[in-house]
Amino acid sequence: MEKEGCGEARHSHELISFVLFINSIPLKQRRTFSLLRRLKSFQYAGTGVWRAVKTQHNLWIHLVAATLVIYAGFFFHITRIEWMIVLVAIGGVLSAELFNTAIELIVDMVSPEHHRMAGAAKDVAAGAVLIFAIASVLIGLLVFLPYLYDYYEINC
């Protein structure tokens, strides 16, 4: 059984070796602009989003919530400023979930065995999503509660 902290020194040494290896690779010659390469990069990004949509349950939950919020925005005719705020919140939550997924995949790849620090990294990434999601719910309440109040005031 490893003593507490001994494995961390080994992982630090592996990380330093990896960084030195990466720095030893010569940088590629600067390439000229290529529309085909730009389009290909969008394809890779789309593939990444689709892969996450197919495999991440939490991303589905966020997408359903985003769809409902967008529907509510059209239903209540929210203002342009409110749309901007709501769309930034939606984009932020979805982006945070994608970053979280990427971090989890990388951590699982480099540390397939259970390691305290690997678990901590995944927990912190998930915490970032949670904070953005909570902030987005608060934004949603600030935007939509006045509309809901007016709607029920008129219809009840």
WOBEL-V638009 format. One record per pair of residues at least 6 apart in sequence whose C-alpha atoms are under 6 Angstrom apart, sorted by sequence separation. I is the first residue (numbers start at 1). J is the second residue. D is the distance in Angstrom with one decimal. If there is no record, write none. Layout:
I|J|D  I|J|D
//
This chain:
104|122|5.7  100|125|5.2  97|129|5.9  96|129|5.3  93|132|5.8  93|133|5.8  89|136|5.3
//
